Amino acid sequence: MEISANITELDMLLRLALGFLAGAIVGFERSSRRQVAGLRTHILIATGSTMLMLLSIYLPQQLSPLRAGDPGRIAAQVVSGIGFLGAGAIIRLGNSIRGLTTAASLWFVAALGLLVGSGLFLIAGAAIILALFTLIILHNIERRIFPTERIKMLEVSYKESIFDTKEVLDLIKKAGIKIQSMDVNQSSNSKKTRLRLLVQVSGNINIAHVAQSIKSAENVGRVEIKEKY
């Protein structure tokens, strides 16, 4: 596709609207997953980078001394500057890190805006299709092949001070739950004893069902599940 060197205000309005639409498509998918950076953030980044790309093209064609200027200068600043927003979308929770995909999508829509601003509509459209395939289809495939793992705290309260942990530990291991650490706490004011287990749970394991099985074990009074990180 041949792209005209000179752009009119009508061309700019069209490209700005397409930049808005491109950001909205990717941002809608992120919002549907309740991510930190959602619909509005992606729209603003895509539209903003489109505006900066348009400015890079427009200034040299309007100001005759700068006709030989490099339109890629502002685009380069967009690529480096978007890193600040991307870093803000990354959250560390204990040993796990969340937000890397959202940070990558922010960087992606900035590049998408630059494509639209340059008039590469076909490439931008293909990029949107690839992005949606990655974020939706590959996400579902990845979850099936590599189930996500969560860290939880299991607190088992025993009715009496004399107890045997073997039955509880066997139930946990049988369910496919990995035990990271174990701690026994006995109250000095009562005969009750509490067993604390830091466990690693795969996404396909029903932790509530496992807790119910533990509760039915001998001498177990109460089972609590706490989100660790």
C-alpha positions as CSV (number, residue, x, y, z in Angstrom):
1,M,0.0,0.0,0.0
2,E,1.4,3.4,-1.0
3,I,1.3,6.0,1.7
4,S,1.2,9.7,0.8
5,A,4.0,11.8,2.3
6,N,1.6,14.7,3.0
7,I,-1.3,14.3,5.3
8,T,-4.4,16.5,5.7
9,E,-6.4,17.2,8.8
10,L,-9.0,14.8,7.6
11,D,-6.4,12.1,7.4
12,M,-5.3,12.9,10.9
13,L,-8.9,12.7,12.3
14,L,-9.3,9.3,10.6
15,R,-6.0,8.0,12.0
16,L,-6.8,9.3,15.4
17,A,-10.2,7.6,15.4
18,L,-8.5,4.3,14.3
19,G,-5.9,4.7,17.0
20,F,-8.7,5.1,19.6
21,L,-10.4,2.0,18.2
22,A,-7.2,-0.1,18.3
23,G,-6.5,0.8,21.9
24,A,-10.2,0.1,22.8
25,I,-10.0,-3.4,21.3
26,V,-6.9,-4.5,23.3
27,G,-8.0,-2.5,26.4
28,F,-11.4,-4.2,26.5
29,E,-9.7,-7.6,26.7
30,R,-7.6,-6.4,29.6
31,S,-10.5,-4.9,31.4
32,S,-12.5,-8.1,31.1
33,R,-9.7,-9.8,33.2
34,R,-9.8,-7.0,35.8
35,Q,-6.2,-5.9,35.1
36,V,-4.6,-2.8,36.6
37,A,-4.4,-1.1,33.2
38,G,-7.7,-1.5,31.4
39,L,-9.9,0.0,28.7
40,R,-9.2,3.8,29.3
41,T,-5.5,3.4,29.9
42,H,-5.0,1.5,26.6
43,I,-7.2,3.9,24.7
44,L,-5.2,6.9,26.0
45,I,-1.9,5.3,25.2
46,A,-2.8,4.2,21.7
47,T,-4.5,7.6,20.9
48,G,-1.6,9.5,22.4
49,S,1.0,7.7,20.4
50,T,-1.0,8.2,17.3
51,M,-1.1,11.9,17.9
52,L,2.7,12.0,18.5
53,M,3.3,10.0,15.2
54,L,1.0,12.4,13.3
55,L,3.0,15.3,14.8
56,S,6.2,13.8,13.7
57,I,5.0,13.6,10.1
58,Y,3.1,16.9,10.1
59,L,5.8,19.3,11.4
60,P,8.4,18.5,8.6
61,Q,5.8,18.9,5.9
62,Q,4.6,22.3,7.3
63,L,7.9,23.9,8.3
64,S,10.0,24.1,5.2
65,P,13.4,24.3,7.0
66,L,12.6,21.0,8.7
67,R,11.4,19.0,5.7
68,A,14.5,16.8,5.9
69,G,13.8,16.1,9.6
70,D,13.5,12.6,11.0
71,P,9.9,11.7,11.9
72,G,11.2,8.7,13.9
73,R,12.6,10.9,16.7
74,I,9.3,11.4,18.5
75,A,8.4,7.8,17.9
76,A,11.6,6.7,19.6
77,Q,10.8,8.7,22.6
78,V,7.3,7.1,22.8
79,V,8.9,3.6,22.8
80,S,11.4,4.5,25.6
81,G,8.8,6.6,27.6
82,I,6.1,3.9,27.7
83,G,8.4,1.8,30.0
84,F,7.4,4.0,33.0
85,L,3.8,3.1,32.6
86,G,4.6,-0.5,32.0
87,A,6.7,-0.7,35.2
88,G,3.7,0.7,37.1
89,A,1.5,-2.1,35.9
90,I,3.8,-4.8,37.3
91,I,3.0,-5.9,40.9
92,R,5.0,-8.2,43.1
93,L,3.0,-10.3,45.5
94,G,5.3,-12.3,47.7
95,N,7.2,-14.7,45.4
96,S,5.0,-14.1,42.4
97,I,4.9,-11.3,39.9
98,R,1.7,-10.1,38.2
99,G,1.1,-7.5,35.5
100,L,3.8,-8.5,33.0
101,T,1.3,-9.2,30.3
102,T,-0.5,-5.9,30.9
103,A,2.8,-4.1,30.8
104,A,3.6,-5.8,27.5
105,S,0.1,-4.8,26.2
106,L,0.8,-1.2,27.1
107,W,4.0,-1.2,25.1
108,F,2.1,-3.0,22.3
109,V,-0.7,-0.4,22.0
110,A,1.9,2.4,22.0
111,A,3.5,0.7,18.9
112,L,0.0,0.2,17.5
113,G,-0.7,3.9,17.7
114,L,2.6,4.6,15.9
115,L,1.5,2.3,13.1
116,V,-1.9,3.9,12.8
117,G,-0.4,7.4,12.9
118,S,2.0,6.4,10.1
119,G,-0.9,5.2,8.0
120,L,0.0,1.5,8.1
121,F,-3.6,0.4,8.6
122,L,-3.2,-3.1,7.2
123,I,-0.2,-3.9,9.4
124,A,-2.0,-2.4,12.4
125,G,-5.1,-4.5,11.7
126,A,-3.0,-7.7,11.5
127,A,-1.2,-6.7,14.7
128,I,-4.6,-6.4,16.5
129,I,-5.6,-9.9,15.3
130,L,-2.3,-11.4,16.5
131,A,-2.7,-9.6,19.9
132,L,-6.2,-10.9,20.5
133,F,-5.1,-14.4,19.5
134,T,-2.2,-14.1,22.0
135,L,-4.3,-12.7,24.9
136,I,-7.4,-14.8,24.5
137,I,-6.7,-18.1,22.6
138,L,-3.2,-18.7,23.8
139,H,-4.2,-17.7,27.3
140,N,-6.7,-20.5,27.5
141,I,-4.3,-23.0,25.9
142,E,-1.6,-22.0,28.4
143,R,-3.9,-22.4,31.4
144,R,-4.7,-26.0,30.3
145,I,-1.1,-27.0,29.7
146,F,0.5,-25.0,32.5
147,P,-2.1,-24.5,35.3
148,T,-1.5,-21.5,37.5
149,E,-0.4,-22.1,41.1
150,R,-1.5,-20.2,44.1
151,I,0.1,-19.9,47.6
152,K,-2.4,-20.4,50.4
153,M,-2.3,-20.8,54.2
154,L,-4.2,-23.8,55.6
155,E,-4.9,-23.5,59.3
156,V,-6.1,-26.8,61.0
157,S,-7.4,-26.5,64.5
158,Y,-7.5,-29.7,66.6
159,K,-10.0,-30.4,69.3
160,E,-7.5,-31.9,71.7
161,S,-3.8,-31.3,72.4
162,I,-2.8,-34.9,71.6
163,F,-3.1,-35.4,67.9
164,D,-1.6,-37.0,64.8
165,T,-0.8,-35.0,61.7
166,K,-0.3,-38.0,59.5
167,E,-4.0,-38.2,58.4
168,V,-4.2,-34.5,57.5
169,L,-0.9,-34.5,55.7
170,D,-1.8,-37.7,53.7
171,L,-5.1,-36.0,52.6
172,I,-3.2,-32.9,51.4
173,K,-0.5,-34.9,49.5
174,K,-3.2,-37.2,47.9
175,A,-4.9,-34.1,46.5
176,G,-1.7,-33.1,44.7
177,I,-1.0,-30.1,47.0
178,K,2.6,-29.3,47.7
179,I,3.5,-28.3,51.3
180,Q,6.1,-25.6,51.5
181,S,6.3,-25.2,55.3
182,M,4.6,-26.5,58.4
183,D,4.2,-25.0,61.9
184,V,2.5,-26.3,65.0
185,N,1.2,-23.8,67.6
186,Q,-0.2,-24.9,70.9
187,S,-2.2,-22.4,73.0
188,S,-1.1,-22.1,76.7
189,N,-4.6,-21.1,77.8
190,S,-6.4,-24.1,76.3
191,K,-5.8,-27.6,75.1
192,K,-6.4,-26.6,71.5
193,T,-3.5,-27.0,69.0
194,R,-3.3,-25.3,65.6
195,L,-1.4,-26.7,62.6
196,R,-0.4,-24.1,60.0
197,L,0.6,-25.2,56.5
198,L,1.9,-23.0,53.7
199,V,0.8,-24.9,50.6
200,Q,1.2,-24.5,46.8
201,V,-2.1,-25.2,45.0
202,S,-2.5,-25.7,41.2
203,G,-5.4,-23.9,39.5
204,N,-7.2,-27.2,38.7
205,I,-7.4,-28.3,42.4
206,N,-10.6,-27.5,44.4
207,I,-9.0,-26.3,47.7
208,A,-12.4,-25.9,49.4
209,H,-13.2,-29.6,48.7
210,V,-9.8,-30.6,50.2
211,A,-10.5,-28.5,53.3
212,Q,-13.8,-30.3,53.7
213,S,-12.1,-33.6,53.6
214,I,-9.6,-32.5,56.2
215,K,-12.4,-31.2,58.5
216,S,-13.9,-34.7,58.5
217,A,-10.6,-36.2,59.8
218,E,-10.4,-37.4,63.3
219,N,-9.9,-34.8,66.1
220,V,-10.1,-31.9,63.6
221,G,-12.3,-29.0,64.8
222,R,-11.9,-26.3,62.2
223,V,-10.1,-25.6,58.9
224,E,-9.4,-22.1,57.6
225,I,-8.1,-21.2,54.1
226,K,-6.2,-17.9,53.8
227,E,-4.9,-16.3,50.7
228,K,-1.2,-15.8,51.2
229,Y,0.0,-14.2,47.9
